[in-house]
Amino acid sequence: MKIFSSYTLRPGCIAEAAKRFLEGKATPPAGLKLLGRWHKTDGTGGYSIFEADSLAAVYEFSIGWSDVLEIHDHLVVEDAEAGASLAKVFGK
């Protein structure tokens, strides 16, 4: 399954978040593969896309950053999957 994640730095936490990132602590745990990560140019947050084997891995990663980041994770499907579902529901 794919997860779109957006994050915003909590007030006063940029130094700690940067420290962890530079130390390599932004590497996801087993069962969660990072497909891409983008940082907002104003330094307030960013976006990531992951592929997950389990929601527990998503939770583990997110909770590990929740003290310095406000994180919102969303399950997503690609166009082909969405189209197939739409065709089943609305007929074609």
N, C-alpha and C positions, 0 to 999 in steps of 0.2 A: 504494500500500500504506500501511497505517496502522501507526504505531509508538507503543507506550506506553513512556515513559521515566520511570524513577524515579532520583532523585539524592540523595546525602547529602554534606554538606560534609565535606571532609577536615579533620582536626584543625588548628587554627591558620590556616585559610584563609578565614574568613568576611569579613575586611576586603578581601582581594584579589578574592574572588568578588563582593562587593557593589560594589566599584569598577568591575569589568568590566560588571556588569549595568547600573549607572547610566550608564555611558558608551555604552550601546547595543550592547555586544558579544554580547548574548544573542539577536540577530537571526540566524535560520538562514540558511545559504547558499542559493544558487539550487538548485532541485530538492528543497527541504525546506520545507514550509509548516507553521507552528505553528498548530494548531487550538485549543489552550488550554494554559494553564500555571497550576498551583496551588502555593502555597508552604505548607509545614507551619507551623502557628502556633507551634511551639516553635523555629523558626529553624534546624532541623537539615537541611532538604532540601526536596524537593517532587516534583512529578509534571508531566509534559508529555505531550501527544498531538500527534503530527505526521502529516502526509501526505507521502509521499516518492515521487519519481520514480525514485530509485536508492538503493541501500544505500550507495554511495560518499558521498552527501551526508550520510547519517546518521552515517557514520564520521567524516567531516570535522568535523562539528559536535561530536560527542562527544569526539573526540581533542583538540579545541581547549580543552576544559574539564577534561580528565582530570587535570591537575595540582592542581586545587582541588576537584574533585567526583569522587566515586565514582559512576559512571553504569551503569545497567542498562537496556538497550534490548530491547524485546520486540515482535516482529511480532504483530499482532492482527487478528481479523476481527470484523465486527459480527454481531449475532444472525441477520439474514436470510441472510448468507453461511454462517454455521455451520449453520443449519437446512437449507439446500440441500445442504450436504455430508453432514450426518447422514442426510438422506433418501436420498441416493445410496448411502451405505455400508450403512445399516441397513434400507433399504426402507420405503416407506410407501405 
